[in-house]
Structures are given as structure tokens and as C-alpha cells.
């Protein structure tokens, strides 16, 4: 679950992480009133969408004077903002964040995320603030600092201090070493306390008046921990999320919509990614990522069919199930029954391997569905058959 920048900053401020003063606005008059209440002579109007690169797309504007605030808010609100993360279709801007202008002396990058390999939270930091971390990694990987946090102890002061010195904060202002260390420690507490899967501050800045603060913030929550946070669903912006993805999550299906025309239904995230790769390798385009999980039932298969076929671009469906705990014959029966119940009209290619796969093939072949449901011998054969159909 993603949240907007203004929501992320509200969260960080609860953990005593310094952020600029700001207010969210849903129309131009609210934007002007927000600037007036903040005071000062310079404000920043920032589009609020779930995507990075907003400044490059014209979604972040510095405003000197109320007329510029009004003009920039008018231009940004209602615009379709296109960035490298929105894709060419862009994202409609329905709200803006009005923030006080800052005297920025130095920009840094900082993020926290879960490293599955070490089963720990990893803190990444760089002196190259304002740049995308992928660019920094590609061009100057030596400028990326890394701290692995032991989950038993949490972030220790010496680790935050080592990051602060690694960022050369002392070369800009020695007095800011302690505020920077505190900011890093408190950011980790926010990450853990709110069950985040990602916390990115880019840029993290030093200001002319001697402060270290989070000028921007991007937060993603771990949905598996949502039961620990009452009211968190209220932070969700349904207008920003794909409706089919929301519907799938309500049925415990891991679904992500893509731009292709081959629907995918797979059990297991790794197998799902492999399935999409082999579709691409054979000249096709996957229409979705869909992991039905380990407990494949007729009901889950039927719901997955419904969600996949709500995408009008889907011309065929590839089902790839490995029966380990799950019996393939149970899946096959579920596929046939669900196909009839849902009333599918597009062809389905099925690849089933594992427990009782021979029985499963007999169920599919004797289903009376003709060419509507076809068995495949292996994943490559499944991909080739599906690509040929579309």
C-alpha cells in the first residue's frame, strides 16, 4: 500500500523527523489559503500522485508570491502528469501539497527497505541527493553507503553516526552531525513502528538556517501487517490504484495489471515471474501478474478468471500450476468448473505439473470443452501455444 507525500510526512513528524511545514489542497482557493496560513514569501506547489519524477514532469513548482501560487496550482491541478513511473498514460492530479520554501544548502539521498537475503532492514544513503538511486548505482556505485540493521538491536547510534560522517555532513556544518544522526534514528523507528516495506527520503537536505530535514518522502506499507494498524485503510487513495488490483486483494489474490494481452494465472510469485518471462521470450506480452497462492480452490480459480477477463485486452489465458502441496487433479477440476461457471469465451492453455498431473490431464482432455481448454506439455509449449492463439 502506497501513500502520498503529505501523508508520509505526517507519519514522519509523529516520530520527530523534521519535515517542512505544509498543507494539502484540493482546489486553487485552498492552495492560496494554505500558502497564506504558512506565511513567508516562497512556497512550493507539489502534485500528489503515487509516482516519482514529478519535478521533471512539471508537477513541482517554486512560487514567489500569491499570484504564482494560484497560477501554479491552477496548472498542476487537473493535469495528467507523465513521469517515468506513471508510464505514457500519466496520472491525473487531484490534490497538491503547498509547502514553505526552503533555503537548501546540500541534498542527500536516504532510504530504508527490507533485505530478504539478510532478513534485516537496510539503510542506503548517498551524497547524490535529488538523483534516482538507480542512476547513482549505475554511474557512481561507490557513493552509495549501506548499513544493515540487526533486528534484535535496531539501529544503533554508531550506525547513524557512521552514515552522517559518510555523507560528509561535518564538511558542510559540524553542528548538524547530531541532528542528522537523530533524523536517521527516528526514521528507523518510523519504519519499524509503521511496518513499512519502503521509506525513501529524496532529497534529505541541510538548510541555511542549520537544520536537517526530509524535503520529500515516499512510503510503502507492508500489507501483511495492516491488522496491527487500525484505520490505515483510510490512507488508501482508491483513485490512484488499479480497480482490479483492489478487487483482487479483497480475495487474497496477488494481481498486478500489465499492458499485454495474455492473462496469467499461476501459483507462486517466482513461478509467476518465470511465466511472464517465457511469454516475453516467445514473442508475447503478459497482461498481468497473478499469484493465486498455494491454496488453489475452485472458488479462487473462478475469481481469478473473473478478474483477468475484466481486462478487455486479454485474448487468451495461460494457467501454470505446479502441484506440490496442491493436487493437480483438484486444480484441473476447478479450472473446468470455473470455466463453465464464469462463461469464458476466450481460450485457455493449461500447464499442470506435479502431484496427480496425469489425472489432471485426463480431466482437461475429457472435459468436453474442445479447443477452449488445451493442455500443454511443459512451460515452453504452453507459452508457444498461448502466443500463437493471440
LINTA-V925770 format. One record per backbone hydrogen bond with DSSP energy under -0.5 kcal/mol. CO is the residue of the C=O (numbers start at 1). NH is the residue of the N-H. If there is no record, write none. Layout:
BEGIN
co->(CO,CO)
nh->(NH,NH)
END
This chain:
BEGIN
co->(1,4,5,6,7,8,9,10,11,11,12,12,13,16,18,21,23,25,27,28,29,30,31,32,33,34,35,41,42,43,44,44,45,46,47,49,52,53,54,55,59,61,63,63,65,66,67,68,69,70,71,72,73,76,79,79,80,81,81,83,87,91,92,93,95,96,96,97,97,98,99,102,103,106,107,108,108,109,110,111,112,113,113,114,115,115,120,121,122,122,123,124,125,126,127,128,132,132,133,134,135,136,140,141,143,143,145,147,147,148,149,150,150,156,156,157,158,159,160,161,162,163,164,165,168,168,169,169,173,174,175,176,177,178,179,180,181,182,183,184,185,186,187,188,189,190,191,192,195,197,198,199,200,200,201,203,203,203,204,205,206,206,207,211,213,213,214,218,219,220,220,221,222,223,225,226,228,229,231,232,233,236,237,237,242,243,244,245,246,248,248,249,253,254,256,261,261,261,262,262,263,265,266,266,268,269,270,271,272,273,274,275,276,277,278,279,280,285,285,286,287,289,290,290,291,294,297,298,299,300,301,302,303,304,305,306,307,308,310,311,315,316,317,317,318,318,319,319,320,321,321,322,323,327,328,329,330,331,332,333,334,335,336,337,338,339,339,347,348,349,350,350,351,353,354,355,356,357,358,359,360,361,362,364,369,370,372,374,376,378,379,380,381,382,383,384,385,386)
nh->(221,8,9,10,11,12,13,14,14,15,15,17,16,18,214,100,98,96,31,32,33,34,35,36,37,38,39,65,101,63,46,99,61,97,49,51,85,57,59,58,47,45,43,65,69,70,71,72,73,74,75,76,77,79,81,93,82,83,91,87,90,81,94,78,48,25,98,46,99,23,44,104,208,206,129,203,204,126,201,124,199,115,122,116,119,120,115,149,113,124,147,111,145,109,129,131,135,136,137,138,139,140,143,144,127,145,125,123,149,150,121,153,154,159,160,161,162,163,164,165,166,167,169,168,171,172,172,173,176,177,179,180,181,182,183,184,185,186,187,188,189,190,191,192,193,194,196,195,222,114,220,112,202,218,110,205,215,216,108,213,105,106,210,207,205,215,20,200,3,197,198,223,225,226,228,229,230,232,234,235,236,238,240,241,246,247,248,249,250,251,253,252,255,291,289,263,315,316,287,288,318,320,268,292,272,273,274,275,276,277,278,279,280,281,282,284,283,261,262,260,258,256,266,292,254,296,301,302,303,304,305,306,307,308,309,310,310,311,312,314,347,263,319,349,265,320,321,351,267,323,353,324,355,331,332,333,334,335,336,337,338,339,340,341,342,343,344,317,374,319,352,376,321,323,357,328,360,361,362,363,364,365,366,367,372,373,348,350,378,382,383,384,385,386,387,388,389,390)
END
